[in-house]
Amino acid sequence: MTSSELPRTAGPPPPVYLLAALLGEWALHTWFPVVHWPTWPWRWIGLLFILKGVILAAAARWLYLKHHTSVRPFTRSDALVTEGPFRFTRNPMYTGMLLVLSGEALLFGSVGPWLVVPAMWWVLHFLFVLKEEEGMRLQFGERYADYCARVRRWG
């Protein structure tokens, strides 16, 4: 299978969407704060979400590098990584992004930023995850099907 046979999506890579989502949360909080909840000091819990999201994504990236496979979506993978956070979710980097967004929304403490989280999930799921999984099935066949049977898509 050549890289041209792999499923593709048009548009920027996931980190660009994450940056846009972070800015979107800030804008919604700044210009349309709606309801303020939770109150301080509970909003500091958002830092734990951010930290967990960064650690989860960094661990996944480190494993990709360890196995000499590409982090970029829609490129041929040289290995099927199933260890570390990949034992609990097939998409630890994307899950990490959603945790970071949830943490920022908690820190802001208004309802508006929470609208961005499901929108980002939609973007990741339909523009990346489903298409990446199609490519992994083509490339790894039964090994990937077994992995999917053991590990949830969104852990």
C-alpha positions in Angstrom: 0.0 0.0 0.0 1.4 3.4 -0.9 0.8 6.6 1.1 -1.5 7.8 -1.7 -3.8 4.8 -0.9 -4.3 6.0 2.7 -7.4 7.9 3.6 -6.9 11.6 3.7 -8.7 14.7 4.9 -8.4 18.2 3.7 -7.4 20.9 6.0 -4.9 21.6 8.7 -3.4 19.1 11.1 -5.0 18.5 14.6 -2.7 20.9 16.6 -4.0 23.7 14.4 -7.6 22.8 15.3 -6.5 22.6 19.0 -5.1 26.1 18.9 -8.2 27.4 17.2 -10.4 25.7 19.8 -8.3 27.1 22.7 -8.7 30.6 21.1 -12.4 29.9 20.6 -12.9 29.1 24.2 -11.1 32.3 25.2 -13.3 34.3 22.9 -16.5 32.8 24.1 -15.5 33.4 27.7 -14.4 36.9 27.0 -17.2 38.1 24.9 -20.1 35.8 25.8 -19.4 34.6 29.4 -23.1 33.6 29.9 -23.1 31.8 33.3 -20.1 31.6 35.7 -19.6 28.2 37.1 -17.8 26.7 38.9 -16.4 29.3 41.4 -12.9 29.7 42.7 -11.1 27.7 44.0 -12.8 24.8 42.2 -11.8 26.2 38.8 -8.2 25.3 39.6 -9.2 21.7 38.9 -8.9 22.7 35.3 -5.1 22.6 35.7 -5.2 18.9 36.6 -7.2 18.3 33.4 -4.7 20.2 31.3 -1.7 18.5 33.0 -3.3 15.0 32.4 -4.0 15.9 28.8 -0.5 17.1 28.1 1.0 14.0 29.8 -1.3 11.7 27.9 -0.5 13.3 24.5 3.3 13.5 25.3 3.4 9.8 26.3 1.7 8.8 23.1 4.1 11.0 21.0 7.1 9.5 22.8 5.9 6.0 22.0 5.5 6.9 18.4 9.0 8.2 18.3 10.3 5.1 20.2 8.7 2.8 17.6 10.0 5.0 14.8 6.5 5.7 13.4 5.0 8.9 12.2 2.9 11.2 14.5 1.3 12.9 11.5 -2.2 11.8 10.5 -2.6 10.0 7.2 0.9 8.9 6.8 2.0 5.3 6.7 2.6 3.8 10.2 5.7 1.7 10.6 4.3 0.1 13.8 1.0 -0.7 15.6 1.6 0.9 19.0 -0.5 -0.8 21.7 1.4 -0.1 24.9 1.3 2.7 27.4 -1.8 4.9 27.1 -2.7 2.9 23.9 -3.8 0.1 26.2 -6.7 2.3 27.4 -7.6 4.3 24.3 -6.8 4.1 20.6 -6.5 7.9 20.5 -4.5 9.1 23.5 -3.3 12.2 21.6 -6.8 13.3 20.7 -8.1 12.4 24.1 -5.3 14.6 25.6 -6.4 17.5 23.4 -10.0 17.2 24.7 -8.7 17.1 28.3 -6.7 20.2 27.7 -9.8 22.0 26.3 -11.9 20.8 29.2 -9.3 22.1 31.6 -9.2 25.5 30.0 -13.0 25.6 30.1 -13.0 24.8 33.8 -10.3 27.5 34.4 -12.4 30.1 32.6 -15.4 29.1 34.7 -18.1 30.1 32.3 -20.5 27.9 30.2 -19.5 29.3 26.8 -16.2 27.6 26.5 -17.8 24.2 27.0 -19.5 24.6 23.6 -16.1 24.1 22.0 -15.4 20.7 23.6 -18.0 18.7 21.7 -17.3 20.7 18.5 -13.6 19.7 18.8 -14.6 16.1 19.4 -16.7 16.2 16.3 -13.8 17.5 14.2 -11.4 15.0 15.6 -13.8 12.1 15.3 -15.1 12.7 11.8 -12.1 14.4 10.1 -9.4 12.3 11.6 -10.2 9.3 13.8 -12.6 7.4 11.4 -10.3 8.0 8.4 -7.2 7.1 10.3 -8.8 3.9 11.5 -9.7 3.0 7.9 -6.0 3.4 7.0 -4.9 1.3 10.0 -7.3 -1.5 9.0 -5.9 -1.5 5.5 -2.4 -1.6 6.7 -2.5 -3.9 9.7 -5.6 -6.0 9.0 -6.4 -8.6 11.6 -3.9 -7.3 14.1 -5.7 -3.9 14.1 -9.1 -5.6 14.3 -7.9 -7.5 17.4 -6.6 -4.3 18.9 -9.9 -2.5 18.3 -11.8 -5.4 19.9 -9.7 -5.0 23.1 -9.3 -1.2 23.3 -12.0 1.5 23.2 -11.8 4.3 20.6 -12.3 7.0 23.2 -11.0 5.8 26.5 
